[in-house]
């Protein structure tokens, strides 16, 4: 077994094409940690082979797709190599009659949607940066977006997955089974695991019909409690909305956005029902771009802290008020978008020391109420702060799974919850 990086690089070149391996540059750094090599396998067999060699040599691997969310999580404790899925970018099989699609992990979300649209179908997600985000990255970060309201979380849409484990095994589970790993539901296990258990190479999804007609309606409120009551009334109604979100910012009144999809006649009937529920509050039509609110929060992110949080749907107004109160005390500029499911994104801008205090206080408030607060981006000038917060009672089980699948801590070491 090669023991030095030059020897190992020679082994890699025996497996990969000449243009599939290169020295890493500053642009390949992961949260300030500089890797030495970038590997770009042409297929999942090559990926598994080079992963096995790295694992046997006790080198660490950072899996990478489009790189749009590479800063999420804590900085890795080590990052010897980047293992890119860029060339694993094909839609393998679209069985449109069965509403399923098999796709390689390096395919961008937008390219997959374009392929599905040829048969008037879609994957019912709206993740951040669809032009660059890859399927593997969307799965690893569990980025489902506002359509989760109607179509469920990402774990409900994925029905099969193939994962390269650190020992070189290509393990498949669920739909289109090649080999099962007994005892583990791999599709659900790797969703949201941030690439710490294996490298996703292929996934199988349940897809839905593409809706040609959509309409976004919005309602503004002067008071958070009135917004909360209306949100719960919409949720308790017979409305068949596809998405429902609340938006608010410093010195800006809260607004609720509701997305309807279907036939024009059906949408007209839904709108009439919504206006009846809202009366006497004004309902107005908005462009569909309001559903990019979470993505807009990320603009010029170097100067801001950005966090994903969760709260109870009945506590959305209370959470918004807590953000407003804490941000005011920290002299921060802020805005947020939160889905009716209680999952939201927050942007804060303040002096570095104030920002640290503000994030810490908000995390304490949300975790004390049974929610969560994950920091996806913080300015380099801000004092260090763990990305994940309290791991909860599941940490021992998570560590046991990590030890079982990645005993040498090869994949993304230190990046996930509890230093996994």
C-alpha positions in Angstrom: 0.0 0.0 0.0 1.5 3.5 -0.9 2.3 5.5 2.1 3.2 8.9 0.6 1.0 11.3 -1.3 3.2 11.0 -4.5 2.9 7.2 -4.4 -0.8 7.5 -3.8 -1.2 10.0 -6.7 0.5 7.4 -9.0 -2.2 4.9 -7.9 -4.9 7.4 -8.6 -3.6 8.1 -12.1 -3.8 4.3 -12.8 -7.5 4.5 -12.2 -8.5 8.0 -13.4 -8.2 9.7 -16.8 -5.3 12.1 -17.1 -7.5 15.2 -16.8 -9.4 13.8 -13.8 -6.7 14.6 -11.2 -5.1 18.0 -10.5 -3.4 19.9 -7.7 -5.9 21.9 -5.5 -5.8 25.7 -5.7 -6.9 28.3 -3.2 -10.3 28.2 -4.8 -10.7 24.6 -3.6 -10.3 25.5 0.0 -13.1 24.4 2.4 -13.8 26.9 5.1 -10.2 28.0 5.1 -8.8 24.4 5.0 -6.6 23.8 2.0 -6.7 20.4 0.3 -3.9 19.0 -1.8 -5.6 17.2 -4.7 -8.9 17.3 -6.6 -10.2 14.1 -8.1 -12.9 14.0 -10.7 -13.9 10.4 -11.5 -15.8 9.6 -14.7 -18.1 7.0 -13.1 -19.1 5.6 -9.8 -16.7 2.6 -10.0 -13.8 5.0 -10.4 -15.1 7.1 -7.5 -15.4 4.0 -5.2 -11.9 2.8 -6.2 -10.1 6.1 -5.4 -12.1 6.5 -2.2 -10.9 3.1 -1.0 -7.3 4.0 -1.7 -7.6 7.3 0.2 -9.3 5.5 3.1 -6.6 2.8 3.3 -3.9 5.5 3.3 -5.7 7.4 6.2 -6.3 10.5 4.0 -9.4 12.6 4.4 -11.9 13.3 1.6 -14.3 16.2 1.2 -17.1 15.2 -1.3 -18.1 18.1 -3.6 -20.8 18.6 -6.2 -21.4 22.2 -7.5 -19.8 23.6 -4.3 -22.8 26.0 -3.7 -23.1 24.8 -0.1 -19.6 23.8 0.6 -19.3 26.3 3.5 -22.2 24.8 5.4 -21.3 23.0 8.6 -18.1 23.4 10.7 -14.7 23.7 9.1 -13.2 20.2 8.5 -10.6 19.1 10.9 -8.6 17.9 7.9 -9.2 18.0 4.1 -6.5 16.2 2.1 -8.5 15.8 -1.1 -11.6 16.9 -2.8 -13.6 14.1 -4.4 -15.8 15.8 -7.1 -19.0 14.3 -8.6 -19.0 16.8 -11.5 -18.6 14.2 -14.2 -21.3 11.9 -12.8 -24.0 14.1 -14.3 -26.3 12.0 -16.3 -30.1 11.3 -16.0 -29.8 7.6 -16.0 -33.4 6.5 -16.4 -36.7 8.4 -16.4 -39.6 6.0 -16.2 -42.2 8.6 -16.8 -45.1 6.2 -16.7 -44.1 5.1 -13.2 -43.3 8.6 -12.1 -39.7 7.7 -11.1 -36.3 9.0 -12.2 -32.8 7.7 -11.6 -30.0 10.4 -11.7 -26.3 10.6 -11.0 -25.2 12.8 -8.1 -23.3 15.4 -10.1 -26.3 16.3 -12.3 -27.5 19.9 -11.5 -31.0 20.3 -10.2 -31.9 22.5 -13.1 -30.7 20.0 -15.7 -32.7 17.3 -14.0 -35.8 19.5 -14.1 -35.3 20.3 -17.7 -35.1 16.6 -18.6 -38.3 15.8 -16.5 -40.2 18.7 -18.1 -40.0 17.0 -21.5 -42.6 14.6 -20.1 -44.4 17.4 -18.1 -43.0 16.1 -14.8 -40.8 17.6 -12.1 -39.0 16.8 -8.9 -41.1 18.7 -6.3 -38.3 20.6 -4.7 -37.1 24.2 -4.9 -33.6 24.2 -3.5 -31.2 27.1 -3.4 -29.1 27.8 -6.5 -30.8 25.3 -8.8 -28.4 26.1 -11.7 -25.3 25.0 -9.7 -26.6 22.8 -6.9 -26.2 19.1 -7.7 -28.5 16.3 -6.7 -25.8 14.9 -4.3 -25.4 18.3 -2.7 -29.1 18.8 -2.4 -29.5 15.5 -0.7 -26.5 15.8 1.6 -27.7 19.2 2.9 -31.4 18.2 2.9 -32.4 21.4 1.0 -36.0 20.9 0.1 -37.4 24.5 0.0 -41.0 25.8 0.2 -42.7 23.0 -1.8 -42.1 20.8 1.3 -45.5 22.2 2.4 -47.4 20.1 -0.1 -45.1 17.4 -1.3 -43.3 16.5 1.9 -39.6 16.5 2.9 -36.8 15.3 0.7 -36.7 12.0 2.6 -40.2 11.3 1.3 -39.3 12.0 -2.3 -36.1 9.8 -2.5 -36.9 6.1 -3.0 -33.4 4.8 -3.7 -29.8 5.7 -3.5 -26.3 4.3 -4.4 -23.5 5.4 -2.0 -19.8 4.8 -2.2 -18.6 3.8 1.3 -15.0 4.5 2.4 -14.0 0.9 2.0 -14.9 1.1 -1.7 -18.2 -0.7 -1.5 -21.0 0.6 -3.8 -24.0 0.1 -1.6 -27.6 0.5 -3.0 -30.9 0.6 -1.2 -34.5 1.2 -2.1 -35.6 1.6 -5.7 -33.6 0.0 -8.5 -31.8 -2.2 -5.9 -28.3 -3.6 -6.8 -27.2 -4.4 -3.3 -28.7 -3.8 0.1 -27.0 -2.8 3.3 -28.9 -4.8 5.9 -30.3 -2.8 8.8 -30.0 0.7 7.2 -32.4 2.7 5.2 -29.7 4.4 3.1 -31.8 6.9 1.3 -33.0 8.5 4.5 -29.7 8.0 6.3 -27.6 9.9 3.9 -30.1 12.7 3.4 -28.9 15.6 5.5 -25.7 13.7 6.6 -23.4 16.3 4.9 -21.4 13.6 3.1 -20.1 12.2 6.4 -21.2 8.6 5.9 -20.6 7.9 2.2 -20.4 9.7 -1.2 -23.7 9.7 -3.0 -23.3 8.6 -6.6 -26.8 8.0 -7.8 -30.4 8.6 -6.5 -33.9 7.5 -7.5 -36.8 9.9 -6.9 -40.5 9.9 -7.0 -41.6 12.7 -9.4 -44.8 14.6 -9.8 -46.7 16.2 -12.7 -45.5 19.6 -13.8 -48.1 22.3 -13.1 -48.5 24.7 -16.0 -50.7 27.2 -14.1 -49.5 28.8 -10.9 -50.5 31.9 -8.9 -48.9 33.6 -5.9 -51.1 35.6 -3.6 -49.9 37.7 -0.7 -51.4 39.2 2.4 -49.7 41.9 4.5 -50.3 42.5 8.2 -49.6 45.2 10.7 -49.3 42.8 13.6 -47.5 39.5 14.0 -50.4 37.9 16.0 -52.9 38.6 13.3 -50.5 37.1 10.7 -50.2 34.0 13.0 -53.9 33.5 13.3 -54.4 33.9 9.5 -51.6 31.4 8.8 -53.2 28.8 11.1 -56.6 29.5 9.5 -55.2 28.8 6.1 -53.6 25.6 7.3 -56.9 24.5 8.9 -59.0 25.3 5.7 -59.7 23.1 2.7 -57.3 25.1 0.6 -54.9 23.0 -1.5 -52.0 25.4 -1.5 -48.5 24.1 -2.6 -46.5 26.5 -0.5 -47.1 29.0 2.3 -44.4 31.3 3.7 -44.0 34.4 5.9 -41.5 37.1 5.2 -40.4 40.0 7.5 -37.5 42.3 7.8 -36.3 45.2 9.9 -38.9 48.1 9.7 -41.0 46.0 7.2 -44.4 44.6 8.0 -44.9 40.8 7.8 -46.2 39.3 4.6 -47.7 35.9 3.9 -47.3 34.3 0.5 -49.5 31.5 -0.7 -48.8 29.4 -3.9 -51.6 27.8 -5.8 -51.1 25.3 -8.7 -53.5 23.6 -11.1 -56.1 24.6 -13.7 -57.1 28.2 -14.1 -60.6 27.4 -12.9 -59.3 25.6 -9.9 -56.9 28.4 -8.9 -59.8 30.9 -9.3 -61.9 28.9 -6.9 -58.9 28.7 -4.4 -58.4 32.4 -4.6 -62.0 33.1 -3.9 -61.9 30.9 -0.8 -58.7 32.6 0.3 -60.2 36.0 0.0 -63.2 34.9 2.0 -60.9 33.7 4.8 -58.8 36.9 4.7 -61.7 39.4 4.7 -61.4 42.3 5.4 -57.6 42.0 5.0 -56.4 42.8 1.4 -55.1 39.9 -0.7 -53.0 40.9 -3.7 -51.2 39.0 -6.5 -47.4 38.8 -6.4 -44.8 37.6 -8.9 -43.5 34.1 -8.5 -40.1 35.5 -7.6 -41.2 35.9 -4.0 -40.5 32.2 -3.5 -36.8 33.0 -4.0 -36.9 34.9 -0.7 -34.6 32.4 1.0 -32.2 32.6 -1.8 -32.2 36.4 -1.7 -31.1 36.3 1.9 -27.8 34.9 0.7 -26.8 37.8 -1.5 -23.5 39.4 -0.4 -23.2 36.8 2.3 -19.6 37.6 3.2 -20.8 40.5 5.4 -23.6 38.6 7.1 -24.5 35.6 9.2 -27.0 33.2 7.7 -28.9 30.6 9.7 -31.5 27.9 9.1 -33.9 27.4 12.0 -36.9 25.5 13.0 -39.8 26.2 15.3 -43.4 25.0 15.8 -45.9 26.3 13.2 -48.0 27.8 16.1 -44.9 29.7 17.3 -43.9 31.4 14.1 -45.1 34.8 15.2 -43.4 34.4 18.6 -40.1 33.4 16.8 -40.3 36.4 14.5 -40.8 38.7 17.6 -37.8 37.1 19.3 -35.7 37.7 16.2 -36.8 41.3 16.1 -36.2 41.9 19.8 -32.7 40.3 19.8 -31.6 41.9 16.5 -32.7 45.3 17.9 -30.6 44.8 21.0 -27.6 43.8 19.0 -28.1 46.7 16.5 -28.4 44.3 13.6 -30.0 44.6 10.2 -32.1 41.5 9.6 -34.7 39.7 7.5 -36.1 36.3 7.4 -38.4 33.9 5.4 -40.1 31.1 7.2 -42.3 28.3 5.8 -45.6 27.3 7.3 -43.9 24.1 8.4 -41.8 26.1 10.8 -38.5 25.9 8.9 -36.9 29.3 8.1 -33.8 31.2 6.9 -32.5 34.2 8.7 -30.0 36.9 7.6 -28.2 39.1 10.2 -25.7 41.9 9.7 -24.0 43.6 12.6 -20.6 44.2 14.2 -18.7 40.9 14.6 -18.9 40.9 18.4 -22.6 41.9 18.4 -23.3 39.2 15.7 -21.8 36.5 17.9 -23.9 37.6 20.9 -27.1 37.8 18.7 -26.7 34.4 17.2 -25.9 32.8 20.6 -29.0 34.3 22.2 -31.3 33.3 19.3 -30.0 29.8 19.4 -30.6 29.6 23.2 -34.2 30.9 22.7 -35.1 28.5 19.9 -33.5 25.4 21.4 -35.2 26.1 24.8 -38.5 26.1 23.0 -37.8 22.8 21.2 -36.5 24.2 18.0 -33.1 24.3 16.3 -30.7 26.9 15.0 -28.0 26.0 12.5 -25.5 28.6 11.3 -24.7 28.1 7.6 -22.5 31.1 7.1 -20.7 33.6 9.4 -18.2 36.3 8.5 -14.5 35.4 8.9 -14.1 38.3 11.3 -16.7 36.9 13.7 -15.5 35.0 16.8 -15.9 31.2 16.3 -19.3 29.7 16.9 -20.3 26.0 16.4 -22.5 25.6 13.3 -25.0 23.1 14.8 -25.8 23.9 18.4 -27.0 21.2 20.8 -27.0 17.8 19.2 -29.7 16.3 21.4 -30.1 12.7 22.5 -29.5 11.2 19.1 -25.7 12.0 19.1 -24.6 8.6 20.5 -26.6 6.8 17.8 -25.2 9.1 15.1 -21.7 8.4 16.3 -22.3 4.7 16.2 -23.6 4.9 12.6 -20.5 7.0 11.6 -18.2 4.5 13.2 -19.9 1.6 11.4 -19.8 3.1 7.9 -16.7 5.3 8.2 -14.5 3.9 11.0 -11.4 5.8 9.9 -13.2 9.1 9.8 -12.3 9.6 6.2 -15.3 11.6 5.0 -15.7 15.3 6.0 -14.2 14.8 9.5 -15.4 17.3 12.1 -18.0 19.0 9.9 -21.2 17.5 11.2 -23.1 17.6 14.5 -21.0 16.9 17.6 -17.8 17.0 15.6 -18.7 13.9 13.5 
